[in-house]
Amino acid sequence: MSAKNVLGIIFSNAYDEALPQLTALRTMGSIPFAARYRLIDFPLSNMVNSGITQVGVITKSNYRSLMDHIGTGKPWDLSRKREGMTLLPPYDTPGAGITIGKADALYGCIDYISDSKKEHVLLTDCNLICSMDYEKLIKAHAANDADVTIAYAKGTPAQLENGTELIMDESGRVSSTGLIDCYSGSTNYSIKVMVIRRTLLERLLHEAHSAKIVDLETLISKNVKHLKVYGYEEKGFVRVLSSLQSYYDISLELLKLENRKELFAAGRPVYTKVRDQVPAVYGIGANVKNSLIADGCHIYGEVENCILFRGVTVEKGAKIKNSIIMQDTFVGENSSLNCVIIDKAAVVKPNKTLCGDSNYPVYIGKGIVI
């Protein structure tokens, strides 16, 4: 089975409530990550790299910045006369309202799914950070003649509502699923990437709508005994965002070269909106160690173990450590920041000190002046 025969669906708002600080004014999919990307760049790039040419992005609220970022889909080669990328806002069908769960959201765009000529549908969230070869997942799905294939990882799962554990036999067939005890140890936990036959998905969505089932995981769990559901293990750098703390920890993990090599794998580029800014400027006396610095930054102070997004200015005498500074933020002279997350376009005036802890980073909201 070819990936060209697969419709991609991305949930841009899934688990917004897990990161309320960062999603108050944006969707999960448009959260900035790794100095120059947004979270939606990873599933979109994974789909394009795997050969998927038709992608629907389901939205719910706060998606203006998402629209600005993805535009027509050109950076991912999805700006096409046929297929390509489609933004799927709520109220897509008569009588539909604000969606509650993923099954509810899919039912809201069931006409889009039905109109597709693809045989299978690949579903994914935006809070999963990995470089995943969907083509291998699709081939495993075809080899098992499966109705549904769910990607999973082994390890300690993220503390998310409706986290799902897969119970499988020796062949990899899922015999049952269950909610994860967040305090349990290593397990086979779903990373919320799924391949399913399109006609089967349509039938299940109609049944779910009639039974008022709004959650996709509940829908699959109720039918796991009647369907051929298989698991597919994804290895390598696989991280799930579940809180502001996890965002901080996962971001700083990328300061290690081996993690960057796994996430930004050779031959599998991560595409994003091109800004065409000038390179970063390092002034006389600037001192930068073990940091990711995006283009357009102006650095005249000290930066260590940090991630700086586009257009950040660090004035002379300022010292920033173990922090994440988002786009167009200004840090004034002789200020000191440690274990801080600063959202876009904030201002830290001269001679200010902000100090958090690696287990409790300080968060400064978008446009705040300190």
N, C-alpha and C positions, 0 to 999 in steps of 0.2 A: 504494500500500500504506500502510495506516494504522499508526501506532506502537502502537495498541491491539491490533494483531494480532502483537505482538512480546513474547516472554518475555525479561526481563532477568536476566542471571546476573553476579554480582560475586564475584571471587576476593579474599577478605579477607586471605588469608595469602601471596599471591604476592610473592616476593622479600623475605620476612622476613629472610633471611640477609644482605641488602645493608645493613641497618641494625641490626646486632645490639645496639647500645647501647639503641636505642629499642624494640626488639621482644622483649627478654628477658622482659618481663612482660606483653606485649600483642601483638595482631596488627598488621600493617601498617595495616589499616583503622581502627584506633582510635588511631593516633598523633596527638597534638594538633598543630594547625596554624593559623597566622594568628590567634592570640589567643583564639579562641572555638570553633573548628571541630575536627573529626576528619577524617582523610583520606577516610573512606567517605562523608562528607557530599557530596563533589563528584560521584562517579558516581551516587549516589542522587538528588541534586537534578537532575542532567542527565537522568536517566530520567523523573522526575516532570514536569519542565518540558517534556519532549518528548512526553508523553502515554502513556508505558509504565505500566501499572497492575498488572502482576504481576512481582515481583522475587524471585529466590532469592539468598541470600548464603551462599556456600560457605566453611566454616571448617575449620580443621585442628587448632589448638591455641591455648592462651592467649587464649581468646575470651570470658572472663568480662566484661572491661571493654567489649568490643564489644556484648555482650548488654545490659549496663547502659545503653549509649549509645543503641542503636537501639530498644530496648524492643519495642513492638508496631508500630512504624513510623508512629506518629501524627504526628510533626512533618513527615513527608513525605506525609501523606494516604494512607498505605499500610496503615492499620489498618482492614480491611474484612472483611465476611462472606464475600465471594467474592474470589479472587485476593489482592491485597495483597502483603505481604512475608513470606517464609518463611526461617528460619535453617536451613541445611543442614549439620549437623555430620557428621563422619566416621562410618563404620560404618552407613551408611544402607541397605545391601543385605546379604543373607546372604553370609558369606564375605569381606566387604570388610575391609581393614585400613587402616593409616595410609597416606594417599595420598602419592605421590611427586611427580608432575607434574600439570599442568592436565588432560590427557586422562584420567589416572587419577582425579582428583578429580571430573570430570564423569561418568565411568562409575559412580562411587560414588553419584551421585544421579540415575541414568538413569531411575529410575521416576518421579521428580518431573518430569523433562523430558518423558517419554512421556505422562504424565497431563495435561499442559498441552494446551489446545486451540489454542494459538498456532501460526501458520504458520512464524514465524522466531524465532531466538534471537539476542540481542545479548550478547556476552561482553566484560567489561572487568576491568582490575585496579584496585587502590586506590592505587598509587604514581604515577598520572597525575593531574596538577593542571591542569585547564583547565575552561572553561565551554563545553562542546560541545553543539551542537544535534544530538542523535541523529536527529531527524526528517529533517534534510537527508541524513544518512548513509543512512537507510532508504529515502528517495526515490531516491537515486542507485543504491542496490542494486536497487530495482525497475525503474528506467529501463534499467539494463544487463541486466536479466533474469539477474542473476548468481547463482551458487551460493553464493559467498562474497565479501564485501567487507571489506577490511582498511583501517582508517584509518592514515594515516601523516603524518609531518611532515618538512619539509626542514630540514636543518641538521646540526650535529654531534651524534651520538647519545650518550645516557648510557652509561656503562661498566657494562653489565649482562650477566650470563651469558645466552646465547641471544638476544642482540639480533639483530633480523632486518632485513635490507635487502631492499627490493622492487625488482625489475627489471621495468619496465613498457614496453609499446609506446605508440604515440601515442594510442591510444584509452583508455589507462589500464588495460588488461588486464595482469595479472601473468603474465610468462612464466617467471620463476624467483625463488627467494628464496635468501638466503645469510646466513651468520653475519657479523656486522659486525666488522671490524678496528677496535677502539676507538681506534686511533691514526690512522685515516684522517680525511679532511676531511669536507666536507658530503656528505650522502647522503639518500636517501629511506628513512627508518627507520620501522618499524612502531611505533605507540604502543599496541599490544596491545588495540585495540578492534576487534571483529569482528562482522559480521552473517552468519548462515548459516541455511539452511533447516533446520527442526527435524528433519524425517525424514532429511535427509542427515547431520546431526550424529549422530543415533542410529546410523545405519549405520556411519559412520566410527569411532564409539566402540566398537562391537562388534568391528570389524576390528582396531582398535588394541589392544583387550584380548586378542584372540587372538594378535596378533603381539608382545605385551608392549611396546607403544609407550606411554610414559607422558607424553610432552611434546606439547602441543597444536601448537606451531610445527612440530615434526618431522612430525606427522600431516598438517598442511596442505601442507607442503613436498613430501611424498611423493606427494600427489595433485594438485599444482598443474597438471600437464600434462593431467589428465583432467577437470578442472573449470573452470568459468568463474569465475576469481578476479580481482577488480578492486580497484584501490586508490582510496582517497578521501582527498584532502589536507585536513588540518585546519590552519587558520592561527590567528594571534592568540597569546595567552599559553598556550603548551603547554610544560609542564615535567615531567620524569620523575625521580623520586627514585631515586638509585642508591647513596647513601652518606650518612654523617653530614655530610660536607662539603657535599654537594648540598642536604641539608635546610637547613643553615645559609644557604647562598647564596640558595636559592630563597625562603626565608622573608624574608630581608632585602630581596629584590627588591620585595616588596610595600610597602616604605616609599616607593616611587615611585608617585605618583598615577596615572600612565598605566597601570601594571601592575595596580593595583587596579581601575581602570575596566574593563580587559579581562577580568579574572577574575571580578569581581562585576558583570557586565553588567546594565544596566537591563532589566527585564522577565524576567530569568533569575536569580531569587534563589537563594542557597545556603542551604538549610534545615539546622537542627541542633537538638539537644536544648535545650529552653528551661530555663534555670536560675532565672529570676526573682530575680536578685540585685539589691542596691541599686546605684546608679551609683558610679563611681569617686570616691574622695575625694582631693582635692589640698590638703595642709596648707599652712600659712603657711611660705613659704620654698621650697616645692617648685618645681622647674624641669624642665619636660618639653619636649623638642624632637624633632620628626620621629619619632614613635613610635606604635605601635598599642597602646592600653591598653584592656583588657577591663573589663567591669563588676565591681564588688566589690573593686577594688584600693584600697589605701591608700598614698599616695605623699607622703612628707615630705622626700625627698632629691632628687637630680638623676638624670634619665633622658634619654639621648640615643641616637637611632638604635637603638631596642630594640623588642622585642615582648614584652608582659607579658600573661599569661593571667589568668583570673579569680582573684580572691582573693589576689593577690600583695601583700605589704607591703614597702615600702622605707622604712626608718627615716631619721631626720634625720641629715644629714651623709654618707649613703651616696651613692656615685656609680656609676652603671651606664651603660656605653656598648657599642654594637654587640653586644648580647646577646639571648638568648631565654630568658625566665624563665617556667616553666610554673606551673600552677595551685597556689595555696595555699603558695607558697614564701615564706620570710621572709628578708629581707636586713637585717642588723643595722646599728646606727649606725656611721658612719665607715668602712664597708667599701667596697672599690673593686673593681669587676668590669669586665673588658673582654674582648670576644670569648669569651663563655662561654655554654654551653647548660646550663641547670639543669632537671632533670626535676621532677615534681610533689612537693609537700610536703617539699622540702628546706629546710635551715636554714643560713644563713651567719651565724655569730656576729659580734658587733661587732669592728671593727678588723682585719678579714681582707682580704687582697688576692689576687685570682685574675686572672691575665692570660694570655690566649692570643693567637692571631694570626688575622687574617681567613682565612688559608690553613690554619690548624690550631686551630680553636676547642677550648677546654677543655670536657669534658663531665662533669657531676656527676649521679649517678644518683638515682633516686626515693628520697625519704626520708633521704638522706645528710645528716649534720650536719658542717659544716666549722668 
